[in-house]
Amino acid sequence: MTMNRERVALALLRWTLGLVVLWQSYRFAVSSAAVRNLSRLGLPPWLVPVIGGAELLAAALFLVPKLRRVGGYALLTIFTLACAFHGLHGEIELGLLVYAAAVVACMATTSEVARRTA
């Protein structure tokens, strides 16, 4: 694949991932179902907008070129914690694993492309 095609593919993956996570995070942050689910687990309702807001912020940072690494590491942290939380409650969230793999791919590929162009 040529360098230009790699950059386009990487940008497409990063933007798709970032926008999907932004949308999903917004939907979670304003969801009454999420509040009910966390309340059933004994967690306070204010946690839903806090978690959703953190995801929104991390996804937005991931889309800003100069802040991509910070956003990527924040997303990886959030996805890891979410996987652990769901796992402790007997759930497997495969979507979170796919999102995390895409973040890792974007961050690794960005580093590789930068090295080759330097």
FENSUL-V397058 format. One line per field, one symbol per residue. phi: phi as a letter, one per 40 degrees, with the letter a starting at -180 (. if undefined). Layout:
phi=???
This chain:
phi=.cdcccccccccccccdccccdcccccccbcccccccccccgcccccccccccccdccccccccdcbdccccccccccccccccccccbgbbbcdcccdccccccccccdcccccccc
